[in-house]
Amino acid sequence: MSLEYSIRKPTKETKNPPLLILLHGYGSNKEDLFSFAEELPEELLIISAQAPYEMGYGGYAWYAINFDAVKGKFSDLKQARESLTKIADFIDEIKEKYNTNPDKTFLLGFSQGAILSYSLSFMYPNKVQHVIALSGYINDEMIPKTISKDIKTDYYCSHGSVDQVLPVDWARKSKPFLDNIGLQNVYSEYNVGHGVAPQNFYSFKKWIEERL
């Protein structure tokens, strides 16, 4: 398997279970978002993937974020693209290994994981049907110049209105971008920083349940 992961098998027996892949944020690990798993629908197969770049102290990253006095903060796009390929391959491996429902794949990312979830949905059209992007944004440098007309993915996007790590203004661009290319999406904000408020959790949980 191309990435390490934690798994919660469906607690309700299903022949081809719907799949939910979790992608954690920068400096975290596979156990971080996995705390959501027990609260989510019992028919889901939930897989929490761990990013490939070790940062020490139990932290991992999908790609490096470099701090430069001149350029400010910038992302290592080469690493980001390599991670995207790894995630795409990983999703295929998991689908095959666990015989999941090919029409019900959910990808939930937080922060760096959300940025990659958006990117993956455009770079690999319809590999996932549903994207939950928490506290992230669409990075123009990590999507194709031309977006496929065949994408049928829909999006749940949310952000903290006082996020001090990724400015809410960046996230607010996602809805007009998705509207402009005709993709279904919802966008909401919560009065929190760089994190997931309880109301936010119940909101995306309901969104997932409506699509099972």
Disulfide bonds with the S-S distance in Angstrom:
none
